[in-house]
Amino acid sequence: MRFTISKFRRGGQAGAKAALRGTGVSVQHLLEKIQQPQFPCIMAKSVMNQGVCETMELKAGVPTELAQSVFEKLSSFVDSYRANKERLHSCIISFSNEEFKEFAAFEKSFWDILQSLREIDDKVNPYDARVSSDPRDGNYSFSVKEEAFFILLLHPKSPRKARQFPIPSIVFNPHQQFEDLRAKGTFHKVRSTIRSRDERYQGALNPMLMDFGSEVSEIYQYSGIDYTVKTETKCPLKHDGAAA
């Protein structure tokens, strides 16, 4: 397995441009899309302009092998985030596997990678006690190294326009960042702004949007799929060996 790792910090538009050097074409496309004026996620814009974004591009491997590399990267990322919490952080893992060119294939491997990642982490780390470990629970959030994450799947053929990126990727955003916004009293304003911008960008409201702590688990927001049109919806992850 071959992979490349980039870590870049930025402060304003000039910093973002300077950070493109040596980071690879996929990261350049990522930055270019997020910096488009109409791109809906203002938190992603803040990360790219003022925060810390770490990336890793994996070249090949089956889901279990990929999960081990992702685990090692995220473990390092958690340390970096905890040491500098005053800035927004995001970790983006990209995959150049040929078989991931189709959305359905990558979406299936996405869940396989997360399942393997969960099993790897469970052997060495406790679950983040601030969230539920049951993916069917409304308080659920994915955990690595005792740090909860909100996850996004990106793909050129994603059903969500805001998630259509040239190379299949998984974004890991520390869940606590959203809770920090709640504590500051700015979460609802940021959320409403992102949702209204996304509705204009997509042309329709995202039917899977819901708040953490609601009756429905956030896990159904990870892939970008509209689960409301499915006649049968099965939770895509298991925990502690229990059937989902």
C-alpha positions in Angstrom: 0.0 0.0 0.0 1.3 3.5 -0.9 0.0 6.7 0.6 0.9 10.4 0.8 0.2 12.7 3.7 -0.2 16.4 3.7 -0.7 18.8 6.6 -1.4 22.4 6.0 -2.5 25.4 8.1 -3.8 28.5 6.6 -4.7 32.0 7.6 -6.9 33.7 5.0 -7.1 33.3 1.2 -3.3 33.8 0.6 -2.5 31.1 3.1 -4.9 28.7 1.3 -3.1 29.3 -2.0 0.3 28.9 -0.5 -0.7 25.6 1.1 -1.5 24.1 -2.4 2.2 23.6 -3.1 3.1 19.9 -2.9 -0.3 18.8 -1.6 -1.5 17.0 -4.8 -4.1 17.7 -7.5 -7.0 16.2 -5.4 -6.4 18.6 -2.6 -6.1 21.5 -5.0 -9.5 20.6 -6.4 -10.9 20.3 -2.9 -9.7 23.8 -2.0 -10.9 25.3 -5.2 -14.4 23.9 -4.7 -14.8 24.9 -1.1 -13.5 28.4 -1.9 -16.3 28.9 -4.5 -18.6 31.7 -3.3 -21.7 29.5 -3.7 -20.3 26.5 -1.8 -22.8 26.1 1.1 -20.7 24.9 4.1 -19.4 28.0 5.8 -17.6 25.8 8.4 -15.6 24.1 5.7 -14.7 27.5 4.4 -13.6 28.5 7.9 -11.4 25.4 8.2 -9.8 26.1 4.8 -9.2 29.8 5.6 -8.4 29.9 9.3 -8.2 26.3 10.6 -6.2 23.2 10.3 -6.8 20.5 7.7 -4.9 17.3 7.5 -5.1 15.0 4.5 -4.0 11.5 3.5 -4.3 9.9 0.1 -4.4 6.1 0.0 -3.3 4.5 -3.3 -4.6 0.9 -3.0 -5.8 -1.7 -0.6 -8.8 -3.7 0.6 -11.1 -2.1 3.2 -9.4 -3.8 6.2 -6.0 -2.6 5.1 -7.3 0.9 4.3 -9.0 1.1 7.7 -5.6 0.4 9.5 -4.0 3.3 7.6 -7.0 5.5 8.4 -6.8 4.6 12.1 -3.2 5.5 12.3 -3.8 8.8 10.6 -6.8 9.7 12.7 -5.0 8.8 15.9 -2.3 11.3 15.0 -4.9 13.8 14.0 -6.7 13.5 17.3 -3.5 14.5 19.1 -3.1 17.5 16.9 -6.7 18.6 17.4 -6.5 18.2 21.2 -3.4 20.3 21.3 -4.9 23.2 19.4 -8.7 23.2 20.0 -9.0 27.0 19.5 -8.9 26.4 15.7 -11.3 24.4 13.6 -9.9 21.0 12.4 -10.8 18.6 9.7 -9.2 15.4 8.4 -9.7 14.3 4.8 -8.8 10.8 3.6 -8.8 10.3 -0.2 -8.8 7.1 -2.2 -7.5 6.6 -5.7 -8.7 3.0 -6.1 -10.0 2.3 -9.6 -13.0 0.3 -8.3 -14.2 3.4 -6.3 -15.0 5.3 -9.5 -18.7 4.4 -9.1 -20.6 5.9 -6.2 -22.3 2.6 -5.2 -19.0 0.8 -5.0 -17.3 3.5 -2.9 -20.4 3.8 -0.6 -20.3 0.1 0.1 -16.5 0.2 0.8 -17.1 3.3 2.9 -19.2 1.4 5.4 -16.8 -1.6 5.3 -13.9 0.8 6.1 -15.8 2.4 9.0 -16.8 -1.1 10.3 -13.2 -2.2 10.3 -12.0 1.1 11.7 -14.5 0.7 14.6 -13.2 -2.8 15.3 -9.6 -1.7 15.3 -10.2 1.2 17.6 -12.4 -0.9 20.0 -9.4 -3.1 20.8 -7.3 -0.2 22.1 -9.5 2.7 23.0 -12.6 3.4 25.0 -15.6 5.0 23.2 -16.1 8.7 23.6 -18.4 8.9 26.6 -19.9 12.2 25.4 -21.8 10.3 22.7 -23.7 7.0 22.2 -21.8 4.0 20.7 -25.0 2.6 19.3 -25.4 3.6 15.7 -29.2 3.3 16.0 -29.3 5.9 18.8 -30.0 9.6 18.2 -27.0 10.5 20.4 -24.7 8.4 18.3 -21.4 9.7 16.8 -18.5 7.7 15.4 -15.5 7.5 17.8 -11.7 7.0 17.2 -9.2 7.4 20.1 -12.0 8.4 22.4 -12.9 11.4 20.1 -16.3 11.6 18.4 -16.5 12.5 14.7 -19.1 13.6 12.3 -18.3 12.0 8.9 -19.0 12.9 5.3 -18.6 10.8 2.2 -17.4 12.8 -0.9 -17.6 11.4 -4.5 -17.8 12.8 -8.0 -21.2 11.1 -8.4 -22.6 11.9 -4.9 -26.3 12.7 -4.9 -25.5 15.9 -2.9 -23.9 18.6 -5.1 -21.9 19.9 -2.2 -20.3 16.5 -1.8 -19.3 16.1 -5.4 -15.5 16.1 -5.4 -13.1 14.7 -8.1 -11.6 12.0 -5.9 -13.6 9.7 -3.5 -12.9 10.9 0.0 -14.0 10.6 3.6 -14.1 13.7 5.9 -13.7 13.4 9.6 -14.8 16.5 11.6 -14.4 16.4 15.4 -17.9 16.3 16.9 -16.9 18.5 19.8 -16.5 21.5 17.5 -20.2 21.5 17.0 -20.8 21.3 20.7 -18.4 24.2 21.2 -20.6 26.3 18.9 -23.6 25.4 21.0 -21.8 26.6 24.1 -21.0 29.9 22.4 -24.6 30.3 21.3 -23.8 30.4 17.6 -24.6 26.8 16.6 -28.2 27.4 15.4 -27.2 30.4 13.4 -24.4 28.6 11.6 -26.6 25.5 11.1 -29.5 27.6 9.6 -27.1 29.4 7.3 -25.5 26.2 6.0 -28.9 24.6 5.4 -30.4 27.5 3.6 -27.2 27.8 1.4 -27.3 24.1 0.7 -30.9 24.2 -0.3 -30.1 26.9 -2.9 -27.0 25.1 -4.0 -28.8 21.7 -4.4 -32.1 23.1 -5.5 -33.9 21.2 -2.8 -33.7 20.7 1.0 -31.6 17.8 2.2 -34.2 15.3 3.5 -31.7 13.7 5.8 -30.8 16.8 7.8 -31.4 16.4 11.5 -29.8 17.6 14.8 -27.6 15.5 17.1 -29.8 14.2 19.9 -32.9 13.8 17.7 -34.8 10.5 17.4 -32.8 9.5 14.3 -29.1 8.7 14.3 -26.7 11.1 12.5 -25.2 8.0 10.8 -27.8 8.4 8.1 -26.3 11.7 7.1 -22.8 10.3 6.5 -23.2 9.0 2.9 -25.4 11.7 1.4 -28.0 9.1 0.4 -31.7 9.9 0.8 -32.8 7.1 3.1 -36.4 8.4 3.1 -37.0 6.8 -0.3 -35.9 3.4 0.8 -38.7 0.9 1.7 -36.3 -0.9 4.1 -33.6 0.9 5.9 -31.0 -1.1 7.9 -28.4 0.6 10.0 -25.2 0.3 8.0 -22.9 -0.3 11.0 -22.7 -2.8 13.9 -21.3 -2.2 17.4 -19.9 -4.7 19.9 -20.9 -7.5 17.5 -24.6 -6.8 17.8 -26.7 -7.0 14.6 -27.7 -3.5 13.4 
